[in-house]
Amino acid sequence: MQQRRWQARIATVAAAAWLGATACRGSAGTASSASATGPAPPAVALSRAETAFLDSLEQRTFRWFWDLADPHTGLTPDRAPTPSFSSIGAMGFGLTAYPIGAERGWVSRAAAAERVQHTLEFLWAAPQDTSATATGYRGFYYHFLDMASGRRFEKIELSTMDTALLLAGVLFCESYFDRATPAEIRIRAVAESLYARADWTWAQARPPAVSHGWTPESGFLPYDWRGYNEAMVLYVLALGSTSHPVGTEAWGAWTGGYRWGSFQGFEQVGFAPAFGHQYTEVWIDLRGIRDAAIGAHGIDYFENSRRALLAQRAYVIANPGGWRGYGPGLWGLSACDGPLDGTLTIAGRERAFRTYAARGASHIRVEDDGTVAPTAAGGALPFMPHEAVTALMAMRATYDTVVYNRYGFVDALNPTLAIDVTVHHGRIVPGVGWFDIDALGIDQGPILAMIENLRSGLVWRVMRGNPHVVRGLRRAGFAGGGLAPGGAGRGGARGGGGGGRAPTPRSAPAPRSRWRSAPAPVRRGRTTRAPASSRCGSGPWGARARWCRSWCATSSARTPGCGSRCSRSRGRRPTRSCSPGWWAARRPTSPSSATPGSRSSWRSTRSSRSEPGSPPRARSRSPRTSPASGTPTSSRVCPTASRGTSTRACCSTAAICWRAPASRRRP
């Protein structure tokens, strides 16, 4: 009787989802053909029911990170409730989750800042060496860490990709926590040091590409990141590095592996699993900006991801494999758990199933065993809001608590496997299907972040103000949307990137400018005023960007006119005592004089950056002196506007201002 009730419920909800999809947006075939060409459709307002559902899903998913991560170390479980090791990729998504919770009012900003500070302090102090039990090496971290000790889990590899996910979360917190409180000042200092410590050039085992990873037992893995996949964010961060940037040829090596084709009527650069189209765009807003590789096809990467996800949905609706339940209310193929490894006969047909696998569908390959991952639809929300929210709501309505619980969705489900057999993961509900019992951090993260990007654009807006991301995009040759391409050459502290402006198709309307070029570097020995676009509180690059962060956010305690979050300056240019326009550069006289978190420390020897017991110093008003001369050794000395007053040093975005000796005063 219960089995018949479940079957009737599934049929009713699936029919309702199908009728709703076809009535509101036309048939799947019509939608596919209409969306395959032309600009992306405008954002569509959500209904009250959809908004209420996303409220619930977003808060529940946030609670997964907040409740399950260690509050003292930030170590985030790879999965739960099954006991597991920690995943550094999940930690990156967790660091992204905490500011979202603060913005939504689920936790206070102070509590979120405390959790982030503890996480970053742990990452900085954890041992980085060649031993088999360290936490990382050369600024990178092992893929999995022991939840109790924070050390390497078994013989797992040092992962460049998962470190990139971690650092993306670190940089998001650096840009979000922009106030002059001690905790937020400390967050910015440690975040800068963590990012600078990653030695991307060392990870180029076979230049110019970046290797997948390394182990102390056998060295580098025999694989490199090439071709379109989730590693776009890795290369943006590697190109934007201020200490160990890869050359611009690395981007060319990655894009050289692109494979264009058509799938379900959608032309795209292919990658089968959904997560490859979503991970980078969790943090980086790629709407309206293009590099040469994607611009040659007249689209941007956001449109490419939209096409790939629409094509995958069209494949699932067509259902060539005859899997049970597939339709507008159940789609989404990505890397996720699965029931078992083996072949079973179901309804007279042999079916092959897998456990954890990178499922997906594109012109490159199809990997489909009837297992659906809710994160695929959740991560697709900004690209196709109605299609994604329809599927998520139908999954919840159809399968109720077996798929949706206090922490949101479980990782995966498979309605085809409804017979009573022994499974590797999850459980079987006879007559209904297989359901995972765990949720994975790397799948929960995109759901949470993409809901917020759809609703407010928070993560995208904040990351547009991070100079490292901007530098990486410019060096990769991205342009458009107000983001000017960088110059050629190897990047330094403010190095530009190669690549010309990508062509823009005439049929595409000019996107509204959201990106602004970072302020040009001040030339040595000259003075300059801040450009109007970089004044505090003006423009998307003015607020929370490099200039405001260095002039205002960390200077309110000592400089009149520089207020917390640029609020006191009311759009005026702050006083010159901390202005990067009044500096004379020089290198530090010794590596020991560099302060972690400042740009001068990034150029010092590696041992001074990676010493396990040496966390970065918080900003201080007292000068740091050279053992040899006893004089301050900051990389920038900034005289004040008035003659006769003492000078100050402004170190990069840290803006550590202090009195310099009279011998250094400008006339």
N, C-alpha and C positions, 0 to 999 in steps of 0.2 A: 504494500500500500504506500509506504513512504517513498519507495523507488518511483512509483507512478506519479506521485505528487511532484517529485523533483523533475521528472521528465516533462510533465505538463507545464511546470513553471519555466523551465528552460525554453520550451517552444513558444510560450506566450511572450516572454521578454525578448527573445530573438526576433519574433515577428514584429513586435512594437518598434524595436530598434531599426529594423529594415524599413518599415513604413515611414518612420520619422525621418530617416536619412534620405529616402527617395522623394518624400513629399517636400522637404525643406530645401534640398540641394540637388535634386534631380537624380537620375540613375547613376550608378557607379561608372558605367561606360561613358556617359555624357560628361560627367565631372572630369574623368581622366583625360578625355580628348580636349576638353576646354582648358584644362590647367597645364597641359603639356607645353604650351607656348605662351608668350606674353608675360607681363609683369605679375608679381605675386599679388594675390587679392588683398584688399585692405582689411585691417583688423575688424572683427565682428563682435559686437557687444554680446556678452553672455546673458542667459536668462537668469532669473532669481534662483531657480532650482540648480542650475549649473554653478552659479556663484556660491551657493550654500554648500554644495558638494565639494568644490575646490577649497573652501574654508576648512572643512573637516579634514580632507585629505592632506592639505598642507600642514596643518597643525599636528596631526597624528604622525606624519613623516618626520617633522622636526623633533618630536618627542623621542623618536627612535635614537637620534643622535644625542640629544640632551640627557636622556635617562641612562643610556647604555655605555657611553664613553666614560672613561675614568676621569673624574673631575680634577685630579691632581696631575696627571700626565697627559691627558687628552687622548690616550690610546683608545682607538675605536675598534670594536670587534668587526671581523670580516663578515660574520653572519650572526644572527640571533633568532630564536632562543637557544639553538644548539651551541654549546660551548665551543669557542674557536679562538684562534690567534687573532692578533690585530693586523689590519690592512692599512698601509700608509696611504693608499688611494682613498680609502674610506675616511681617513683622517683629513685629507684635503677637502672632501665633501663636507665633513663635519665642521671644519673651520669656516666653510661657506655658509653653513646652516646657522651658526650662532648669531651673526649680525641680522639674518633674516628674522630670527626669533625676537631679537631686540626691536626691530622695526615694527613687527606685528604686535608687540606688547606681551608676548608669551613669557618672556623673561626681561629683566631690567637690562639696560645698557651696561651698567656696572657689573652685573653678574656675567653677561656675555664677555665683557672685556677681561674679567678675572679668569674665565675658562680659557679664553684665547691666550692670555699671558702665560698661564701654567703650561699650556700645550707647547708654545714656542720655546719657553725656557727649558722644557724637557728635551725638545728636539736639539736645542743648541748645546746642552750639557751632555747629551748622550755620547758615548764613545764613538769616535770616527777613526778607525785604524784598520790594518790588514788582518787582524785576528779573526778567527772563525766565529767568534761570539760577540762581535761588536754590533752596534746599531746601524752603522753605515761606514762609508769611506768616500773621501774626496767630495763631501757635500751631498752625496746621494745616500739613499736609505734602502735597506733590504725590503723586499716586497712584503713580507710578513714578519711581524715581531711578536715575541712572547708577551701575552697580556699582563703577566705579573712583573717581569723584569725589564721589558722593553728592549731585549736583545734579539738578535737574529733567531728566527724560528727554523730549527733543523738546518737543512742544507739549501735553503731558498736563495735565489739570486738577488744581487743588488740591481734594482729595477730603475732604469732611466725614465720609463713611461710613468710608472706610479709615483716616482719622485716629482715628475712634472705636475701631476694632479695635486700632490701635496703642496708644491710651491705655488700653484695657482690659487689655492685656498689661502696660503700665507700672504700673498700679495693682495688678495681681496681684503683681508683683515687689515693690512698695512694702510690701504687707501680708505677703508671705512672708518677706522678708529683714528680720527684726525683731530681730536681735542687735546687740550693742554693738561690733562690730568696725568698724574704719575704713571698710572697703569697704561694709558694709551700712548704716552711718550715711549714707554718701555716696549710696547708692542711694535711700534714703528722701528725702533732701533734693532730689536732682535730679528724682525722680519727682514730688514735690509741685510743683516749679516748672514742669515740663512740662505737667502737668495744668492748673495755674492760668493758663498762658500762652494756652490755647485760648480765643479770643474768640467764644463762641457767639452772643452778641447781634449781633455784626458779621455772622455767617453767616445771620442772619434777613433775607434780602433782601426777602422778602414776608411780614412777620410775620403770625401767630406761628410759622409753619412754618420749618424750617431748610432752606436750599438744598442741592442736591446738590453744588455746587462752584463754583469761580471760576477764571478765568484772567486774567493781566495784560493780555492782548490784548483781550478782549471783556467782562470783568467777570463777573458771576454767571451761571451756567447757568440756563436758563428752567424748571427743574424743582425741586420741593420734595419733601421726604420726608413723604408722607401715606399713610395706610392701612397695613394690617398687612404687614410685611416685615421684613427684617433690621435695620431702623433702630431697633428698640426700645432696643438698647444705646446708640445715639447719643443718644436723648432722655433716658435715665436719666442719662448722664454730663453732658449739657447742663443738666439740672435740678439735678444735684448740685454743679455748679461753685461754688467759693467766691469766684471773681473776676468771672465773666461769666455768671451763671445766666440761662437763659431763664425767662420767666414760666410759671406752671402752665397757662395757656391753650394753650401749645404742645403739651402732651400731649393736650388735647382736640382740637386740630386734626389730630393724627396718628390718634387713635382714631376721629375722625369719618369717616374713609374706610374703616372696616371693612366687609367684605362677607360676611355670614353666608349659609350655605347647606349643602346636604347633598350628599355625594359618596361613592358606594359604600356608602351606608347610614350614614355618619358625619357628624353635624352639626358644623360648625366655622366659624371665621373663616378665609377662604381665602387661600392663597398657593400657587402651583403648585410652584415648585422647592423641594426639600427644605432647602436651605441657609437659607432664610428662617425656618424653624422651629427652626434649630439654632444659628445664630451667637450670638444673645444668650444662650442657655442654655449655651453653653460656659463662660461666666463667672458668670452670675447664676442662682441656684437659685430657680426660680419655683414650686416645689411648695408648695401650701398658702397662697400669698399671692395676692391678687386686687385689681385696680383695679375701678372701677365698670363699665367696659365689658365685661370678661370675667365679672365676678361676677354681672351681670344674667342671664347664661345658666347660672349654677349650676356653673361649672367654673373651673379656673385655666389659665394659659397652658401649663403642663407637660402637662396633659390635652389641651389643644387641639393641641399639637404631636404628641402620641401618636396622636390621632385622624387628623390629617392624614397622618402617615406610614403608619399602617395602611391608610388609604383609598388612598394611592398604591400600596402593595404589592398591595392587592386588585385595583386597576386593572391592574397589570402581570400578575398571575396570570390575570386574565380575558383579557388580551391581545387587545383588539378589533382591533388593527392587524395581527395575525398575524406579529409579529416573532419571529425565530428565537431560541430559548434562553430566552425569558421563563418565569419560574416562581418557586417559593419559593427556588431556589438562584441566581437572577439577577434582581435588581430594584434600583431606586434611580435616580430621575430628579432631576438637579440641574444647576447650571451647570457645564459641563465642556467639554473639547475634543471635537471631532468629526472625521470623516474628510475631508469635502469639502462644498462648496456646489454642489449640482446634483441632477439626477434620473437614475436608472439603472433599467434593466429587469432584474429579478432573478426567476428562476423564473416568467417570464411576467407579472410584476406590476411596475408602475412604483413606484419607491421614491424619495422625496425625502430627501436627507441635508443636514446642515449641519455647519459647522466649530464654533467655540466658540459656544455658545448656552445660554440659561437654560432647560433642559428641565424639565418638571414636569407634574403632573396634579392638577387640582382642579376644583371646580364653576365656577371663574372661567375657566380655560382649560386646554387640553391641548397640550403641546409635546413630541412623541415621535417620534423617528426610529430607534428601536431601539438607541440609544446609552445605556449604563448607566455611572453614576459610582460606584465603590466608596465614595467619601466619603459618599454618601447613606445607605448602610447602616451605615457606620462611625459617622457622626454620630448615628444613631438608636439606638445601643446602650443608653443609659440609659432610653429610652422603651419599647423592645421588645427586650429582650436576646436571647431565643432566636431570634426571627425574623431579627434582624440578624446574629448570629454564625453562624447556619446559612447565610445567603447569602454571607458573607465566606469561610467555610471551603469552601463549594462552588465559589466562584470560583477559589480557589487550587487546589483539587483538580482542577478541570476543565481549567484553562488553564495551570497550572503556572508556569514561569518567564517566559512571555510576558506575564503579568499581575502576577506577584509576584516581587520581586527584593530586593536587599540593603537597599533603602530602603522596603520595603513595596509597596503597590499602585501601579500606574500610574494615571493620571488617569481613563481611560475605556476602554471596549471596546464593540464592536458585532459580534456573531456573524452578523448578517444579511448584512453586506457581506463576503462570502467569495470574491469573484471578483477576479481580478488586474487592478486599475485603478490609475491614478495618484491619490494622495491628498495632501491638504495637510498633514496631521499624521500621525505614527505610521507603521504598516506593516501590510501585508496578509499574513496567513498563509493561503495558498490552501486552501479547503475548511473553514477554521476560523473566520475572521473578521478584523475590523480591530482593532488594538490600538495604543493610544497608547504612545509611548516615554518620555514625560515624566511627572513628578509635579509638581503645583502646590502652592505653599506654603499658599494659602488653602483647599485641599482636604485637605492633609496635617494641618493644624492641628486641625480638628474630630475627625478620627479619633483622634489622640493624646490630646487633652483629654477626649473623651467616654469613651474606654476608662478613663482614670484616674478620671473622675467616677463611672463605673459601679462600679469596683472599690474606690475609697477615698473618693470625694467630695472629693478634695484641693482642686481649684480652687474648687468651691462653698463649702467650709468656709472657706478663706482669704478669699474675697471677701465672705463674710458679715461679716467683721470690718473691712471697709473703710468708713470713715465717709462717703466721697463717694458710694459706691453706695447706702448706707442712706439718705442724704439725698435722693438722686435718686428712689429708690423711694417714700419718704414723700411727697415733693412731688408725685409722680404720683398719689398717692391709694392706694397699695397698703396693704393691711392683711391681718391673719390670720397664723397661724403664729407668733404672738408679735411680729410687726412692727406697731407702732402707727402709724396714719396721722399725718401732720404737719398743722400748722395752715395756714391760708390765708396768702397773701401771697407776696411775692417773696423768694426765698432770699438770705440773706447767708452769712456764714461758717458759721452753724449754722441757717440758715433752714429752716422747715418747708414743707410743700407742701399744696396744696389737695386737696379730695376727701374724702368721708366714707368710713366703713368699708363695704366691699362686702358685700352679703348673702351668707351662707353657706347652701347648701341643707341642709335638715334630714337628708336621706338620707346626706350625706357625713359620715364620722366626723371629729372634730376632729383636725387633724394635730398630730403631735408638734412641740413648739415648738423650732425651730431658729434663728429670728431673734429678736433682742432689740432693743428701741429703743435708739438711741444715748443716752448720758447727757444729761439736759437741760442747757442752757447755764447757767453760773453767772452770776447777776445782778450787775450792777456795784455795787461797794461793799458786797457781802454775802459771808459765808463759808458754806461748806457742807461736809459730809462726803461722800465718794464713796458712791454707792448700793452696797448689798451685791452686786448683780449685776455691778458693774464692778470689784470687787476683783481683784487679780492672780490669775490662775489659776482663777477661778470663773466658770462659765457660758460659753456659746458666744460671748457678746459681751465677756466679761472677758478671755480669752486673745487676744492679738494684736490687741486692739481699741484704740480711741483712748486710753483711760485707761492701760492697761498699756504701750502703746507710749510714751506721754509720761512716765509715771512710772518705768518700769523699764528698758525696752530700751535707752534712751540715757543712763541715769543711773548705771549700776553703777560707773563709774570715779570718781564723786565723792560719791555719797550712800549711806551705809550702809542696808541693807535693800532697796535697789533692785537686783535682780539681772538678769542676762542672761536674756531670755525669761521674766521673772517667776519664775524658778526659786528664787531666794534668798528671796523674800518669803514663800513657803509659804502663799499665800492671804491673808496679812495686808495691811492697807492700808499702803503705803509711808510713809516719813517725809514731813512736810509741806513740806520744802524745795523740792520740785518739784510740789506739789499744785496743780492748777488751782482748787482751792477757796479759795485764799488770794491772790487777785489783785485788783488795781485797774486797770481798763482805761483806756487812753488811746491816741489815734492818734499815729503817728510825726510828728515835727516837720518832716521833709522827706522827699521821695521817695528821696533818695540814702541815707537812713539805713536803708532797709529791706533785710533780708537775704533773698536768694532762697531759697525753701524755707520761709519763715515766713509766717504769715497776713498780717502787716503789709505784706510786700512785694507781696502780691496786690492790695492796694488802691492801690499806688503807680501812677505814670504808666506807660503801655505801653512807653515807650522804655527804662525801667529794667528791664523784664522781657525784652525781645526783643533786647537788644544782642548781636550775634553773638559778641563776644569776652568776654562776662561770664558765665561759668558760675556756678552757685550755690555759695555758700561752704559748706564742711562745718561741722558743729557745733563750736563753740569755747567755751572757758571765759572768754575775754576779752570784755568788753562791746563793743558797737558804739555809737559815740557820734555825736551830732548835730554837724555842723560849726558850727552856730550857738551851741550851749550847752555842748558838750563832755560832755553827760550822756547816759546810755543812753536809747535811744528805742524799746525793745521795746514791743509792744502790751500786755504783761501783766507786772506786778511782783508777785512772790510772796514775802511775808515768811515767815521760818522760824517754827517752832513756839515756839522759846525767845526770850524777850525779851533784847535786847542783842546778838543775833547779826545778821549782815548779811542783807539781803534778796537775793532772786534773781528773775530774770525768766524766765518760762516761755512760750515762743513757740509756741502752737498745739501740734500733735503733735510738733514738733521738740524741745520741751523744752530749749531752749538756756538753761542756767542760769548766771548770772553775778552778781557782786556789784554792787549798786546803791548810789548815794550815800546818805549818812546822812540827807539831807533827805527821802528817800522812805520811810524806815522807818516802819512802823506802830507805835503805842504798844503 
